[in-house]
Amino acid sequence: MQNDAPPLLSRLRTQASPLRDLIDHAERISALDQALRQWTPEPWFQAIRLANIRGDTVVLFASNAAALVPLRYRQQALLSYLREHLRIPCTRLETKVKPDVHKTFTAG
């Protein structure tokens, strides 16, 4: 089965539309999430992913609630890292527990 996503994305990027802006935003979030992996090698942080940036708020999803406990204690350090290393002008973190659907369905 052929993957049609890359040609479709290329075509959508060339057209001026709200969809292009959405694709650009999603790609930026994905790139920032990958860069965020450098903040700490601690195992609990693998359960955290960057979901969105809204104004001065960075939204993080955790695949389990336990990962949010150490994050709560290191919140200011993470905010500093986001501002200094990733150049995200943020002052707040918003966290939500959102299990990774792909891991849930493929693990069984």
Order of alpha helices (4+ residues) and beta strands (2+ residues): alpha-alpha-beta-beta-alpha-alpha-beta-alpha
